[in-house]
Amino acid sequence: MAMSQAAMKAEYAVGHGDNATTAQDVTNPDIAPNAAGEGKMKALAWMGKNKVEIVEVSKPKIMEPRDVIVKVTGSTVCGSDLHLLHGTVVELQKGDILGHEFCGVVDEVGSEVTKFRKGQRVVASFQIACGDCYYCKQKLSSQCEKTNSNTIENAMYGGRTAGMFGYSHFTGGFAGGQSEFTRVPYGDVNLLPLPDNVPDEKGLFLSDVLATSWHCVVDTGVNKGDVVAIWGAGPIGQMAADFSLINGASKIIMVDNNWRLEYVQKKYPHIETLDYTSLKSGESVTSKLMEMCGNRGPDVALECAAGEYAKGWGHTIEMALGLETDTSELVNEMITSVRNFGRCGITGVYVGFCNHFNIGSLMERGIRLIGNGQAPVHLYWESLLKMIQDGQIDPLKMVSHRVALEDLDKVYMKFEKKEDGMQKVFAQTQFSAPPCEGSPELTRY
């Protein structure tokens, strides 16, 4: 059973010092009244399974000397936010503020913050790192030992991972950035200055998408000449394709089944696509990929979808009955599709356990299965920022809509239903600058 918050804090403080950041300290200001500052703000909150609402809550306040309060000028909706919407990530509480990707302007700094000043433009890492533990010293920020005191996660995974903004108490209970103000713990570590030549509409995606896609490619090991198959044609998959080509891949094949393949064909004409719903009787994703790759299969498979979405009835029923939390179907397709001694990287969110995993093919054919983990943003974001500045990558290629924070509850539902051709969105607030060149016009819902 879960421990009480007090017991959790006492247990975690042992060996980590009394300043360990805990879920008790950092939740939605109106859920934890000691976190409420002066004034009100708008925010998107989870209100139960398949229900989110725009609410008015207290603004956050400085609670620790290294805190920074950010006035949010841009956020977005991620495919992984839908896992929260569906209630498939444990430990959500009614009223929790969502959103793990945001940028903005420094509004207030704690007494020990020396790197930032009021009015400075910044982007936040989606994960929260302390900066001085074993992993943070190596810039492996997603595995920070101090910012997530959740004992359920520790027991379930056999180790701790970093706290995350707006992603349930399973990852620390930190209020998210789909709001007008957000408190950033260890602000001198978890914020990156944005230069004047990088607008919010591009800099925002340094918070997650760019680092996650790049990490997927380099951690799995895409090399010069590799044929790469990518499961999932969303923003992560698209940027993983771009980064694979930068790393020298000779061919990219995107596997999916919806309008996103049309988006990819329009925006990325050099990428081949495979719609698994168009397969003929007797064909499979594996057999089709073999055909497209000269009967040997791709060198590398990248999973950029997630484990929540079952394709067949068997896994659909098992997930509905709680017999598994994630389906193994995509991972099995990857394992059977890549060449012998091929590499499979998992970046899409998997939170628990799956059934019917093809361990025989993995072992007998020497397949390398790599759990990429949450990308260590701090390891990459400075070099990725330079890639934006140099024009090597253009994050705006992913962005289909510009929306208002006040409409995010409706946007979630559009995103969920795959309506309006919605891909990646840029959500503006009352504090946002005018749209940059290339940004979609504002759409109100």
C-alpha positions as CSV (number, residue, x, y, z in Angstrom):
1,M,0.0,0.0,0.0
2,A,1.1,3.6,-0.5
3,M,2.7,5.3,2.4
4,S,1.4,8.5,3.9
5,Q,3.0,11.7,2.6
6,A,4.7,12.3,5.9
7,A,6.1,8.8,6.0
8,M,7.2,9.1,2.4
9,K,9.1,12.3,3.1
10,A,10.7,10.9,6.2
11,E,11.8,7.8,4.4
12,Y,13.2,9.6,1.4
13,A,15.1,12.2,3.4
14,V,17.4,9.5,4.7
15,G,20.5,9.6,2.7
16,H,19.3,12.5,0.6
17,G,19.3,15.4,3.1
18,D,16.4,17.3,4.5
19,N,16.1,19.5,1.3
20,A,14.8,16.6,-0.9
21,T,11.9,17.9,-2.9
22,T,8.7,15.9,-2.2
23,A,5.2,15.7,-3.6
24,Q,3.8,17.2,-0.4
25,D,5.6,20.5,-1.2
26,V,4.9,21.0,-4.8
27,T,1.4,20.1,-5.8
28,N,-1.3,22.5,-7.3
29,P,-1.3,25.6,-5.1
30,D,-5.0,25.1,-4.2
31,I,-4.5,21.4,-3.4
32,A,-1.5,22.3,-1.1
33,P,-2.5,25.6,0.4
34,N,1.0,26.3,1.7
35,A,2.1,26.6,-2.0
36,A,-0.5,29.3,-2.9
37,G,0.8,32.7,-3.7
38,E,-1.1,36.0,-4.1
39,G,-3.4,36.5,-7.0
40,K,-5.2,34.1,-9.4
41,M,-4.3,32.4,-12.7
42,K,-5.9,30.2,-15.4
43,A,-4.7,26.6,-15.7
44,L,-5.7,23.3,-17.2
45,A,-6.6,20.7,-14.6
46,W,-7.3,17.0,-14.6
47,M,-10.8,16.5,-13.2
48,G,-11.2,12.8,-13.6
49,K,-10.9,10.1,-16.3
50,N,-11.4,11.7,-19.7
51,K,-12.2,15.1,-18.2
52,V,-10.0,18.2,-18.1
53,E,-11.1,21.8,-17.3
54,I,-9.8,25.3,-17.4
55,V,-9.9,26.4,-13.8
56,E,-8.9,29.5,-11.9
57,V,-6.4,28.8,-9.1
58,S,-3.9,30.6,-7.0
59,K,-0.7,31.6,-8.5
60,P,2.3,29.6,-7.2
61,K,4.9,31.3,-4.9
62,I,8.5,30.9,-4.1
63,M,8.9,28.1,-1.6
64,E,12.6,27.3,-1.7
65,P,15.6,29.6,-2.2
66,R,16.4,28.1,-5.6
67,D,12.8,28.4,-7.0
68,V,11.9,30.4,-10.0
69,I,8.4,31.5,-10.9
70,V,7.9,31.6,-14.7
71,K,5.2,33.6,-16.4
72,V,4.2,31.2,-19.2
73,T,4.2,32.4,-22.8
74,G,3.9,29.1,-24.5
75,S,3.0,25.5,-23.9
76,T,1.8,22.5,-25.9
77,V,-0.1,19.3,-25.8
78,C,1.9,16.1,-26.1
79,G,0.7,12.6,-27.1
80,S,1.7,11.4,-23.6
81,D,-0.7,13.9,-22.1
82,L,-3.5,11.7,-23.4
83,H,-2.3,8.9,-21.1
84,L,-3.1,11.3,-18.3
85,L,-6.4,12.2,-19.8
86,H,-7.3,8.5,-20.0
87,G,-6.3,8.0,-16.4
88,T,-3.7,5.3,-17.3
89,V,-0.9,7.0,-15.3
90,V,-1.4,6.3,-11.7
91,E,-1.6,8.7,-8.8
92,L,-3.4,11.5,-10.5
93,Q,-5.5,13.7,-8.2
94,K,-8.5,15.7,-9.1
95,G,-7.4,19.3,-9.7
96,D,-3.8,18.5,-10.7
97,I,-2.4,21.1,-13.2
98,L,-1.2,19.4,-16.4
99,G,1.5,20.3,-18.9
100,H,5.1,19.2,-19.0
101,E,6.4,21.4,-21.8
102,F,6.5,25.2,-21.4
103,C,8.5,28.4,-22.0
104,G,8.1,31.9,-20.6
105,V,9.6,34.8,-18.9
106,V,11.2,34.8,-15.4
107,D,8.7,36.6,-13.1
108,E,10.3,36.0,-9.7
109,V,13.5,34.3,-8.4
110,G,14.5,32.8,-5.1
111,S,17.2,34.2,-2.9
112,E,19.9,31.6,-4.1
113,V,19.2,31.9,-7.8
114,T,22.1,33.7,-9.5
115,K,21.7,32.6,-13.2
116,F,18.4,34.3,-14.0
117,R,16.8,37.7,-13.6
118,K,13.3,39.0,-13.9
119,G,12.2,39.5,-17.5
120,Q,14.5,36.9,-19.0
121,R,13.1,34.5,-21.6
122,V,13.5,30.8,-20.7
123,V,12.4,27.3,-21.6
124,A,11.9,24.7,-18.9
125,S,13.0,21.1,-19.0
126,F,10.0,18.8,-18.6
127,Q,12.0,16.8,-16.0
128,I,13.1,18.4,-12.7
129,A,16.8,17.8,-11.8
130,C,18.6,18.8,-8.6
131,G,21.9,19.4,-10.4
132,D,24.2,17.7,-7.9
133,C,23.3,14.0,-7.4
134,Y,25.1,11.1,-9.1
135,Y,23.1,11.3,-12.3
136,C,22.7,15.1,-12.5
137,K,26.5,15.5,-12.4
138,Q,26.6,13.5,-15.6
139,K,23.7,15.6,-17.1
140,L,21.5,12.4,-17.0
141,S,18.8,14.6,-15.6
142,S,15.9,12.3,-16.2
143,Q,17.2,9.9,-13.5
144,C,17.7,12.6,-10.8
145,E,17.8,10.9,-7.4
146,K,16.3,13.8,-5.4
147,T,13.2,15.2,-7.1
148,N,10.8,12.4,-7.0
149,S,10.0,10.9,-3.6
150,N,7.2,8.5,-4.9
151,T,7.7,5.2,-3.2
152,I,5.3,3.3,-5.5
153,E,7.4,4.2,-8.6
154,N,10.6,3.3,-6.7
155,A,9.2,-0.2,-5.8
156,M,7.7,-0.8,-9.2
157,Y,10.7,0.1,-11.3
158,G,13.5,-0.8,-9.0
159,G,14.9,2.7,-8.9
160,R,13.9,6.3,-8.9
161,T,13.5,8.7,-11.9
162,A,13.3,12.5,-11.9
163,G,10.2,14.5,-11.0
164,M,8.3,15.8,-14.0
165,F,6.0,18.8,-14.4
166,G,2.3,18.1,-14.7
167,Y,2.6,14.4,-14.8
168,S,0.9,13.0,-11.7
169,H,2.1,12.3,-8.2
170,F,3.8,9.2,-9.6
171,T,6.4,11.6,-10.9
172,G,6.5,13.9,-8.0
173,G,3.2,15.8,-8.0
174,F,4.6,19.0,-9.6
175,A,2.1,21.5,-11.0
176,G,2.5,21.7,-14.8
177,G,2.9,24.4,-17.4
178,Q,-0.4,24.5,-19.1
179,S,-1.1,27.5,-17.0
180,E,-0.2,31.2,-16.7
181,F,2.5,30.8,-14.1
182,T,4.5,27.8,-13.0
183,R,6.9,27.3,-10.1
184,V,10.2,25.8,-11.3
185,P,12.2,24.1,-8.5
186,Y,16.0,24.3,-8.8
187,G,15.4,27.0,-11.4
188,D,19.1,27.6,-12.1
189,V,19.3,24.0,-13.3
190,N,16.0,23.4,-15.0
191,L,15.7,26.5,-17.1
192,L,17.6,27.4,-20.3
193,P,17.9,31.0,-21.5
194,L,16.4,31.6,-25.0
195,P,18.3,34.0,-27.2
196,D,16.5,36.7,-29.2
197,N,16.9,34.9,-32.5
198,V,14.9,31.8,-31.3
199,P,11.2,32.6,-30.9
200,D,9.0,30.8,-28.4
201,E,7.4,28.8,-31.1
202,K,10.7,27.1,-31.7
203,G,12.4,27.3,-28.3
204,L,9.4,25.7,-26.6
205,F,10.2,22.3,-28.0
206,L,13.6,22.2,-26.3
207,S,11.6,21.3,-23.2
208,D,10.8,17.7,-24.5
209,V,10.2,16.8,-28.2
210,L,13.6,17.7,-29.6
211,A,15.6,16.1,-26.8
212,T,13.3,13.0,-26.7
213,S,13.7,12.5,-30.5
214,W,17.4,13.1,-30.5
215,H,17.9,10.8,-27.6
216,C,15.9,8.1,-29.2
217,V,18.1,8.2,-32.3
218,V,21.5,8.4,-30.6
219,D,20.7,6.1,-27.7
220,T,19.4,3.4,-30.0
221,G,22.4,3.9,-32.3
222,V,21.4,5.1,-35.7
223,N,24.5,5.1,-37.9
224,K,25.5,6.1,-41.4
225,G,23.8,4.0,-44.0
226,D,21.2,2.5,-41.7
227,V,17.7,1.8,-42.8
228,V,15.4,3.0,-40.0
229,A,11.7,2.1,-39.4
230,I,9.8,4.3,-37.1
231,W,6.5,3.3,-35.4
232,G,4.4,6.4,-34.8
233,A,4.1,9.3,-37.2
234,G,3.6,12.0,-34.6
235,P,5.9,14.8,-33.7
236,I,8.4,12.6,-31.9
237,G,8.5,10.2,-34.8
238,Q,8.9,13.1,-37.3
239,M,11.8,14.6,-35.5
240,A,13.4,11.2,-35.0
241,A,13.3,10.8,-38.8
242,D,15.0,14.2,-39.2
243,F,17.6,13.3,-36.7
244,S,18.2,9.9,-38.2
245,L,18.9,11.5,-41.5
246,I,21.3,14.0,-39.8
247,N,23.1,10.9,-38.4
248,G,23.4,9.4,-41.9
249,A,20.5,7.0,-42.2
250,S,20.0,6.0,-45.8
251,K,16.3,5.3,-45.7
252,I,13.4,6.1,-43.3
253,I,10.1,4.2,-43.2
254,M,7.2,5.6,-41.1
255,V,4.6,3.1,-39.8
256,D,1.2,4.3,-38.7
257,N,-2.5,4.2,-39.7
258,N,-4.0,7.6,-39.7
259,W,-4.0,11.1,-41.3
260,R,-0.5,11.7,-39.8
261,L,0.9,9.7,-42.6
262,E,-0.5,12.2,-45.1
263,Y,1.0,15.0,-43.0
264,V,4.4,13.3,-43.1
265,Q,4.1,12.8,-46.9
266,K,3.4,16.5,-47.3
267,K,6.1,17.8,-44.9
268,Y,8.7,15.1,-45.3
269,P,8.5,13.9,-49.0
270,H,11.8,12.0,-48.6
271,I,10.3,9.6,-46.0
272,E,8.5,6.4,-47.1
273,T,5.3,5.4,-45.3
274,L,3.5,2.2,-44.3
275,D,-0.2,2.2,-43.4
276,Y,-0.8,-1.0,-41.6
277,T,-4.5,-0.8,-42.2
278,S,-3.9,-1.1,-45.9
279,L,-2.1,-4.4,-45.8
280,K,-3.6,-7.2,-47.9
281,S,-4.7,-10.6,-46.6
282,G,-1.6,-12.6,-45.5
283,E,0.6,-9.5,-45.2
284,S,1.9,-8.1,-41.9
285,V,3.9,-5.1,-40.9
286,T,7.0,-7.4,-40.7
287,S,6.5,-9.0,-44.1
288,K,5.9,-5.6,-45.8
289,L,9.0,-4.1,-44.2
290,M,11.0,-7.1,-45.4
291,E,9.7,-6.4,-48.9
292,M,10.5,-2.6,-48.6
293,C,14.0,-3.3,-47.3
294,G,15.3,-6.0,-49.7
295,N,14.1,-9.0,-47.7
296,R,16.4,-8.4,-44.8
297,G,14.5,-5.9,-42.6
298,P,15.5,-2.5,-41.2
299,D,18.8,-2.1,-39.3
300,V,17.0,0.0,-36.6
301,A,13.4,0.2,-35.3
302,L,12.3,3.2,-33.2
303,E,9.1,3.0,-31.2
304,C,7.6,6.5,-31.0
305,A,4.0,5.6,-30.3
306,A,3.2,4.2,-26.8
307,G,2.1,1.0,-25.2
308,E,-1.5,2.1,-24.4
309,Y,-3.0,1.5,-27.8
310,A,-3.9,-2.1,-28.5
311,K,-4.4,-3.2,-32.1
312,G,-5.9,-6.7,-31.7
313,W,-8.9,-7.9,-29.6
314,G,-6.7,-10.0,-27.3
315,H,-4.7,-7.1,-25.9
316,T,-7.8,-4.9,-25.9
317,I,-9.6,-7.3,-23.6
318,E,-6.6,-7.9,-21.4
319,M,-6.0,-4.2,-20.9
320,A,-9.7,-3.6,-20.2
321,L,-9.6,-6.3,-17.5
322,G,-6.4,-4.9,-16.0
323,L,-4.4,-8.0,-16.9
324,E,-1.7,-5.7,-18.5
325,T,-1.1,-2.0,-18.6
326,D,0.6,-1.9,-22.0
327,T,0.4,-4.0,-25.2
328,S,3.5,-5.8,-26.6
329,E,2.2,-5.7,-30.2
330,L,4.4,-2.8,-31.5
331,V,7.5,-4.1,-29.7
332,N,6.9,-7.6,-31.1
333,E,6.6,-6.1,-34.6
334,M,9.8,-4.3,-34.2
335,I,11.7,-7.3,-32.9
336,T,10.5,-9.6,-35.8
337,S,11.0,-6.9,-38.4
338,V,14.6,-5.8,-37.9
339,R,17.5,-7.8,-39.3
340,N,19.3,-10.3,-37.1
341,F,21.4,-8.3,-34.5
342,G,19.2,-5.3,-35.3
343,R,18.5,-2.6,-32.8
344,C,15.1,-1.6,-31.3
345,G,14.7,1.5,-29.2
346,I,11.6,2.3,-27.1
347,T,10.8,5.9,-26.6
348,G,7.0,5.9,-26.5
349,V,5.6,5.8,-23.0
350,Y,5.2,2.4,-21.3
351,V,4.2,2.5,-17.7
352,G,3.8,-1.0,-16.4
353,F,3.6,-4.6,-17.7
354,C,2.7,-6.3,-20.9
355,N,1.8,-9.9,-21.9
356,H,2.9,-12.2,-24.9
357,F,6.3,-10.6,-25.3
358,N,8.3,-12.4,-28.1
359,I,11.4,-13.0,-26.0
360,G,12.3,-16.0,-28.2
361,S,12.9,-13.9,-31.3
362,L,14.8,-11.4,-29.2
363,M,17.2,-14.0,-27.9
364,E,17.6,-16.3,-30.9
365,R,18.2,-13.5,-33.4
366,G,20.4,-11.4,-31.2
367,I,18.1,-8.4,-31.2
368,R,19.2,-5.4,-29.1
369,L,16.1,-4.0,-27.2
370,I,16.9,-0.6,-25.7
371,G,14.6,1.2,-23.3
372,N,15.6,4.8,-24.1
373,G,14.1,6.1,-20.9
374,Q,12.9,9.7,-20.5
375,A,15.4,11.7,-22.5
376,P,18.0,13.5,-20.3
377,V,17.1,17.0,-21.6
378,H,20.0,18.7,-19.9
379,L,22.5,16.6,-21.8
380,Y,21.3,17.8,-25.2
381,W,19.4,21.1,-25.0
382,E,22.3,23.4,-25.5
383,S,23.5,21.6,-28.7
384,L,19.9,21.4,-29.9
385,L,19.4,25.1,-29.4
386,K,22.4,25.7,-31.6
387,M,20.9,23.4,-34.3
388,I,17.8,25.6,-34.3
389,Q,20.0,28.7,-34.6
390,D,22.0,27.2,-37.4
391,G,18.9,26.2,-39.3
392,Q,19.7,22.4,-39.2
393,I,16.3,21.7,-37.7
394,D,13.0,23.6,-37.8
395,P,10.6,22.6,-35.0
396,L,7.8,24.6,-36.6
397,K,7.4,21.8,-39.2
398,M,5.6,19.9,-36.5
399,V,3.2,22.6,-35.5
400,S,-0.2,22.5,-37.2
401,H,-2.2,24.8,-34.8
402,R,-1.8,27.9,-32.6
403,V,-4.4,27.8,-29.8
404,A,-5.3,29.7,-26.7
405,L,-4.7,28.5,-23.2
406,E,-8.3,29.2,-22.4
407,D,-9.3,26.6,-25.1
408,L,-7.0,23.7,-24.0
409,D,-9.8,21.6,-22.6
410,K,-11.4,21.6,-26.0
411,V,-8.0,21.1,-27.7
412,Y,-7.4,18.0,-25.6
413,M,-10.6,16.5,-27.0
414,K,-9.8,17.5,-30.6
415,F,-6.3,16.0,-30.1
416,E,-7.9,12.8,-28.6
417,K,-10.3,12.4,-31.5
418,K,-7.7,13.3,-34.2
419,E,-9.9,16.1,-35.5
420,D,-9.0,19.2,-37.5
421,G,-5.7,17.6,-38.6
422,M,-4.3,18.5,-35.3
423,Q,-0.6,17.7,-35.0
424,K,1.6,19.7,-32.5
425,V,0.0,22.8,-31.1
426,F,1.5,26.0,-29.7
427,A,-0.7,27.3,-26.9
428,Q,-0.4,31.0,-26.2
429,T,-1.3,32.9,-23.0
430,Q,-2.2,36.5,-22.4
431,F,1.6,37.1,-22.0
432,S,2.7,35.7,-25.3
433,A,4.5,37.7,-28.0
434,P,2.9,38.1,-31.4
435,P,3.3,35.0,-33.7
436,C,6.7,34.6,-35.3
437,E,7.1,34.1,-39.0
438,G,5.9,30.7,-40.0
439,S,3.6,30.2,-37.0
440,P,0.0,29.1,-37.8
441,E,-2.7,31.7,-37.2
442,L,-4.6,31.5,-33.9
443,T,-7.6,29.1,-33.9
444,R,-10.2,29.6,-31.2
445,Y,-12.5,26.7,-30.1
